[in-house]
Amino acid sequence: MSKAAIAPRFRVGLLGESPNDTVAVEKLLLPRYGAQGEFITMVDNVTGDNLETQGAFRQLRREYQLEKPNLVLVIRDLDDLEKRRDRVKYRRRYKFFRKVDKQVEGKGLFLLNIYTIEALIAAHIEKFNEHYGCHCVIEGDVMKIEKPIELLRAATAGCKTHYLEGHCGELLAKMDYNRLLANCRYFQKFDTDFAARLPGA
């Protein structure tokens, strides 16, 4: 087969407020969707709310034109609970997403973590407990956990290794994907939307 006959890889850009988040999402999605495309990190030298500056948007536009991704996953933490969705943080996050989506010509897809990405770790808490040798119990909807980072840190307070945000990628790579879909509503919706945007959907 000639090179001309080989279809280009479907490219998925990852834009997040922290390298911890973009690395974690890539490690989570790669085993399930890696055969359908490749992941590239965008604007990885800008973190937190600095993503909302004009300089960050200009850099995003330059990288988008250079990398030419077919889809851009926009990863943010709400830092709040779902029931407060009418409050300022929720509106601000979606305003940011709409601005990003405009920069990438409508190719954006939002992954808004509620409360933070640690909710996904809590959705398969057995793997977390196994990794740290602790006994953290999660009951009910993980989207109702306020400050899950602090919860996971407290659960490992007496362990040899304490939970740090930089551990997200290693942990999510171990998670049962189907368990996350079953136990985390926002991730289930994201996965449905993401799969629908992939080639052959």
C-alpha positions in Angstrom: 0.0 0.0 0.0 1.4 3.4 -0.9 1.8 6.2 1.6 -0.9 8.2 -0.3 -3.4 5.4 0.4 -2.9 5.5 4.2 -5.5 7.6 6.0 -4.2 10.2 8.4 -4.5 9.5 12.1 -7.4 11.0 13.9 -5.8 13.6 16.2 -7.3 14.5 19.6 -5.9 17.6 21.3 -5.9 17.8 25.1 -6.3 21.2 26.7 -6.3 21.2 30.5 -5.6 23.4 33.5 -2.9 21.1 34.7 -0.4 18.6 33.2 -1.8 16.2 35.9 -5.2 16.4 34.2 -4.1 16.1 30.6 -1.7 13.2 31.3 -4.4 11.5 33.4 -7.1 11.8 30.7 -4.7 10.5 28.0 -3.7 7.5 30.1 -7.4 6.8 30.8 -8.6 7.1 27.2 -5.6 5.5 25.4 -6.3 1.8 26.2 -9.9 2.2 25.0 -9.5 4.5 22.1 -5.8 4.5 21.2 -6.4 2.4 18.1 -8.7 5.0 16.7 -6.4 8.0 17.0 -3.6 9.8 18.8 -3.5 12.3 21.6 -1.6 15.6 21.6 -1.3 18.0 24.5 -1.9 21.7 23.7 -0.8 24.8 25.6 0.9 22.7 28.2 3.0 25.5 29.6 -0.1 27.4 30.9 -2.0 26.3 34.0 -5.0 27.0 36.1 -7.0 30.1 35.4 -4.2 31.5 33.3 -5.8 29.4 30.5 -8.4 32.2 30.4 -6.0 34.9 29.4 -5.7 36.4 25.9 -2.2 35.1 25.6 -3.3 31.6 26.2 -6.0 31.9 23.6 -3.5 33.2 21.1 -1.2 30.3 21.8 -4.0 27.8 21.5 -4.9 29.3 18.1 -1.3 29.0 16.9 -1.0 25.4 18.1 -4.4 24.5 16.6 -3.3 25.8 13.2 0.0 23.9 13.5 -1.2 20.6 14.9 -4.5 20.5 13.1 -6.3 18.2 15.6 -9.7 16.8 14.5 -11.1 17.2 18.0 -10.0 19.1 21.1 -10.9 17.9 24.6 -11.2 20.8 27.0 -10.6 19.5 30.5 -11.5 21.7 33.5 -12.5 21.2 37.1 -15.7 22.8 38.3 -14.4 23.1 41.9 -18.0 23.0 43.0 -20.9 20.6 43.2 -23.4 19.8 40.4 -26.3 21.1 42.4 -24.7 24.6 42.4 -24.6 24.6 38.6 -26.4 28.0 38.4 -23.6 29.7 40.3 -20.7 31.7 39.0 -18.2 28.9 38.6 -20.4 26.9 36.3 -21.2 29.8 34.1 -17.5 30.9 34.0 -16.4 27.4 32.9 -18.9 27.2 30.1 -18.0 30.7 28.9 -14.4 29.6 28.8 -15.3 26.5 26.8 -17.3 28.5 24.2 -14.3 30.8 23.7 -12.0 27.7 23.2 -14.5 26.1 20.9 -14.5 29.3 18.7 -10.7 29.2 18.5 -10.7 25.5 17.3 -13.5 26.0 14.8 -16.2 24.1 16.7 -14.1 21.0 17.3 -14.2 21.3 21.1 -15.6 18.8 23.5 -15.9 19.7 27.2 -14.9 17.4 30.0 -16.0 19.3 33.1 -15.0 17.4 36.2 -17.4 17.6 39.2 -15.9 18.5 41.8 -12.4 17.6 40.4 -11.0 14.8 38.4 -10.5 12.9 41.6 -14.2 12.0 41.4 -13.2 9.5 38.7 -10.7 7.9 41.1 -13.4 7.7 43.7 -15.7 6.0 41.2 -13.4 2.9 41.4 -12.2 3.3 44.9 -11.1 -0.3 45.2 -8.2 0.4 42.9 -7.2 3.4 44.9 -7.3 1.3 48.2 -5.3 -1.4 46.5 -2.6 1.0 45.3 -2.1 2.8 48.7 -3.0 0.0 51.1 -5.8 2.0 52.7 -9.5 1.6 53.3 -11.4 4.5 51.8 -15.2 3.9 51.6 -17.3 5.8 49.0 -21.0 5.6 49.3 -23.5 7.0 46.8 -22.9 9.4 44.0 -19.3 10.5 43.5 -20.5 13.7 42.0 -21.8 14.7 45.4 -18.4 14.5 47.1 -17.2 17.9 48.1 -13.4 18.4 47.8 -12.5 14.8 46.7 -8.8 15.7 46.7 -8.9 16.3 50.4 -10.9 13.1 50.9 -8.2 11.0 49.1 -5.4 12.7 51.0 -7.0 12.0 54.3 -7.6 8.4 53.4 -3.8 7.9 52.8 -2.7 9.9 55.8 -1.4 6.9 57.7 0.0 5.1 54.6 3.5 4.8 53.5 2.7 6.8 50.4 0.3 9.7 50.5 -2.0 10.7 47.6 -0.8 13.6 45.5 -2.5 15.2 42.5 0.4 14.1 40.4 -0.6 10.5 41.0 -3.8 10.9 38.9 -2.4 9.5 35.7 -0.9 6.3 37.3 -4.2 5.7 39.1 -6.6 6.3 36.2 -4.5 4.0 34.0 -5.4 1.2 36.5 -9.1 1.9 36.6 -11.8 -0.4 35.1 -13.3 1.9 32.4 -16.7 0.4 32.6 -16.8 0.9 36.4 -16.1 4.6 35.8 -19.0 4.8 33.3 -21.3 3.0 35.7 -20.4 5.1 38.7 -19.8 8.6 37.4 -22.6 10.3 35.4 -20.6 13.2 34.0 -18.0 10.8 32.7 -20.6 8.6 31.2 -22.0 11.5 29.2 -18.6 12.7 28.1 -17.7 9.2 26.9 -20.9 8.9 24.9 -20.2 12.3 23.3 -16.5 11.5 22.7 -17.3 8.1 21.0 -19.8 9.8 18.7 -17.1 12.2 17.4 -14.6 9.5 16.5 -14.1 8.0 13.0 -16.7 5.4 12.1 -19.2 6.6 14.7 
